[in-house]
Amino acid sequence: MTTDEIYMRRCLQLARHGYRGAAPNPMVGAVLVCNDVIIGEGWHRHCGGPHAEVNCFASVTPGNEHLIERSTLYVSLEPCSHYGKTPPCCDLIISKRPRRVVTAMTDPNPKVAGKGIERLRAAGIEVCVGVLEHESRQLNRRFLSLHERHRPYVTLKWAQTADGFIDYNRLNLEHRQPLLVSNDITKVLVHQIRANNMAILVGARTAVLDDPKLLTTRWTGSNPLRCVIDSHHQLPQYAKLNDGTAQTLVFDTLPDLRTQGAEAWSIILDTLAQRGIHSLMVEGGAVTLQSAIDNNIWDEAQVEVSGQNITQGVKAPVMPCLPISNQQISGHTLYHFTNANTHSCA
């Protein structure tokens, strides 16, 4: 491992601290190094707040500012060159004049897209690009999806029995209680996924029969934008999704998912992208999930399998590929899938 890779790994480590607050901005870390000694560190803590480079320079101990001009600044994403909610980081870097800047990758945001690197080089600062680029892309795959594919990064999640069912065949609200597959431990992991996504989506059947709140209550983080596909206007006004605890977006004019799934998903993803939503968790039910799979509208999936059998019910969705990994948690198996056809952002 090279010296540049060592310090870039530290940048990525710092960047991960921003996973709760940075969205829809990318997670970015920065490290300032002089003579193999870290003299400053920072990361982008929350959207609208100072960027990683600003926090990194601010962390330099008083009395050590003179070392900056002899230092290398490592940053996991190209420094911004435009005015947004904060001033351009390029201006700050140029004023501090580090000897060298090393970045993992260029920023795909068209407002930046190489302009930051050009400005630094024009100011006489040496710039190196591409150190641990794959790792940086993987970390910010949701942000990259929005700017490179112009749609949110889609994660599917469901829980099923060992014999392949996600629910009983419930005819109406009075028929019977929903099938409980997840346990208290795996429910926490579901809420962790919710906290890592800006929006969550369910179909009308799930919204009506389960009456979910779709909040993040078992994990620290913001509540996602709640979305429900309700083409036939089934969602009652008294539903918990209308309780005002979090914003809810109802898609009530979509084509039928079973027959015009590609068109329906295009409308959903375009609408969310226009709102700056870079990540979407699809949590149910079977028709919605299978439509996303059949129309190749997914990037990764987590499938929880319990040891129980119910012999009949609502069949679980069918994945078109094998899982890339699995783990045992509290008696359940969690299978993780990635879509090789859409996962280029990683």
N, C-alpha and C positions, 0 to 999 in steps of 0.2 A: 504494500500500500504506500502510495506516494505521500509526501508532506501535504500537498494540496488536498488529497482525498481525506486525510485525517481531519483537517480543519473543516472541510465541507461536510463530513459526517456530523461534526459538532453543530454546524449550521442547521442541518436537517433535524437533528435532535432538538434543538431550540425551537425550530419552526413548529414542531408538533404541539407545543404548548398553546398554540393559537387555534387549535381545532374547534374550540367552543365558541370563540368570539370573532374570528377573522372573516368568516363567510359574509357576503359572497366574494370577498377578496381572497387571494391565495394565502396559504400559510408560508411564512418566510422567516428565515433565521439569518443572523449576521454575526461574524466574528472578526475582530481586529487583532492581528498578530504581528509582533515585533521581535525579531531575533528568537523565534520559536517559543515566545511567551505570549499568552493571550492577555491583552490589555483592555479589551472591551467586548461585550456580548449584548445581543438584544434580539427580540423577535416581535413580529406584528401581533399585538395582543388582541385588538378588536377593530372591527371595521369603523373607519372614521378617526381612529387614533393614530399616533405616530407610527411610521413604518419601522421595519427591523433596523435599517441603517441609522435612523435617527436615535433609536433607543441604544444602539450599539455605541455610537459616538458619545452619547450622554453618559454612558456607564464608565467611561475612561476616568480613572482616578485623577483628581486635581493635582497638577504637578507633572503628570505624564503626557500632557497634550503635545509636548514637543516630539514625542515618539511617533505620533501619527504619520508624519511625513516620511518616516523610515519603515512604515508598516505595510502589510498586505491586508486588504479588506476582502473577506470571504462572504458571499451572500448567495443564498440558494435560488434566487430568481433575479433576473436583470433589473437593476435599479430603474425606477420610474423616471420619466422625463417630462411629465405633463402636470398641470394643476388639476387636482381632483378635490377631495375633501382635505387634502394636505398638500403642501408645496412639493415640487419635484425633488426626489432624493439626489438626482444627479447634481443639482446646484449645491447641495450640502457637501457631497463627496468632493466636488471640484474645489470648493472653498477650503476643505480640510487637507486636500492634496496627499492622499496616501500614495505610496510608491507604486502600488499595483492593486488591481481589483480582479478577483476570481469569482466567476458566477457559474452556477450549474447549467443554466439554460436561458434562452431568450424568453421574453414575456410574450405570449400569443395575443394579448390584448392589443387590438389595432392602434390604440392610443400610445402604445410603447413600441412593441414589435421591432426591436433592434435600434430604435432611436436613442435609448439610454446608453447603449454601448458606443454608438457613434459619437455621442457628445463627450463621453469620457475620453475616448481616444483622441478626439479633436482638441481636447484640453491637455494632451500630452501624457495622459495616464495609461500605463500598460494594462490591457484587459485580456484575460484568458477566459474562454467560454467552453462549457461542455464537461466540466468535472462532476462526475456522478449524476449525469443528466437523467439516466433511467430512474434512479432512486428519487430524484426531484419530481419527475413526471408522475411516478407512482403516488407520491405523497399528495400531489395536487391534481389527481386525475379528475376530480369533480369540477374544479375550476377550468381545467383544460377542455373538458367536454363542452362546457358552455361556449368557450371562445373558439374552439377549433371545429366542433361539429354543430354548434348553435342549438344544442339541446341539453337538458339536464342529464347527468349521470344517473342511471336507473339501477336500483338494487331491489331484487325481489326477496321476500321473506314469507315463509309459511311454516307451520308445524303440522306433522301428519303422524298417523299411527303406523305401527310396523307393517300392517297389511294394506297401507296406502290410502287412507281416508283422512280428510281434514275436518269433517263435520258429519253430524247425523243428517238424514233427509228430513229437515224441518219444513213443515208446510206453512206454518205461520208462527206468530209470537207465542201462542198458547200451546203449540205442539209439544215442545220439550226444551229443556235447557241446552245451550250450546255444548259441543264436545270440548272438554278441557284437556288439551294435550300438553302445553307448556307447564312447567312447575315454577316455583318461586325463584329458583336460580336462573333458569333460562328466560323468564320474563324480564329479569334485569338486563340481560343481553339484548333483548328486543328493544328496550328503551334506550340502550346505548346506541343502537343503530338509528333509532329515531333522532337522537341528539346529534348524530353525525350527518343528518340530511336536512335540507331546508324545507322539504315538502313531503307529505305522506298521502297516499291515495288508496281508496277502497271503492268497491262497487256498491250499487244500491242495495243488493241483497244483504251484504255484510252490514251496511249502515242501518238497515231497518231491523234485521233479526238480532244483531248483537248490540245495537245502539251504543257504539264505542265513543269514547272521548278523544282517542288518538293523541293524548298528551304525553309529555316526557316527565313522568313523576317518579320513576325508580332510578333515574340517572341525572346527573347534573348537566344542564344545558337548556337551550331555548326550545320552546314548543315549535314543531314544524308547521308550515301552512297546511291545513287540513283540506284535502280534496276528495270529492265524492262524484262518481259517475252516476248521474240520475236522469237518464234520457227519458224515462217514463214518469217522472215527477212522483216518485214513491216516497221520498224523504219527508216525514211529517215535520211540522213546524216545531213541535215539542222535542224533537230529537236532540241528543246531547251535542251533536255536531253544530247545532244552532244555539248553544248556550252562551256564546260570547266569551268563553274563557280563552279562546285562541281564534285566529282568523280562519274562516272556512270558505273555500271556493267550490261552487257546485257547477259541474258540467252537465247542463240539462238540455243541450241542443245537439248532442253528438250523434253521429250515425251509429247503428247497432254494432257492438263489438264483435258479435259472432260472424257477421257477414261483411262488415266494412271496417274491420279492425285497423288496417293500415291508415285509413283516412282519419278515424277517430283518434288514434294515437298521435298522428301528425298535429291535429288541432290541440290536443292536450300539451304535448311537448313544446309546440310553438308558443302557446299561451304562457306557459311557465318560464320559458326562456326570455320572453319579452318582459317579464317581471324580474329578471335577474336571478331566477332560481337555478342554481347549478347542480342540484342533486334531488332526486326523487326516490322515496321508498314506497314500493307497492306491496301492501300487506294483505290483500285479499279482495274478493274470494276466488274460487276456482276458475270462473269464467274470465275474470279480469286478469288473473295471473297467466292462465293458458293463452289468452289473446296476446299478452306481451311476449310470451315465449314464441308463439307461432309467427308473430310479425317481426321477430328479431329486435324487439324493443327492450333490451336488458343488457346490462354490462356485468353484473355479478349477482349471485343469489346465495342465500343461506337457508338451508332446509333442515329443520329440526325433526328428528324421528324418535318417537317414544317406543317403549316396549309393549304397549297395549295393542289389542286387536278388537275390532268391533264388527267384523265380517261384512257389513254393508253400510252405505252412507254416501256422502259426496266424495267422489274420487279426487285424489290429489293431482295437481298438475304433473305433467310428464316432461322431464328435462331432456334436451336433445344431445346431451354430452355427459361424460363422466365427471364426478367431482375432482377437484385438484387437491383437496385435503379433507380430513375429517378429524374431529376430536370428541372425546367422551366428557360430558359434563353432567354431573348429578344424575347418572343413569340414562341420559339421553345422548344421542349421537348428532352432532352438528356437521352437516356436509356443506362445503363451500365450493361454489361453481364460478367460473369466469367464462365470458363469451369471447372466444377467440376471434370472432368476426367483427366485434365492436370494441375490443379492449386495447386498441392501438394507442389510446391516450396514456396507458401505463408504460 
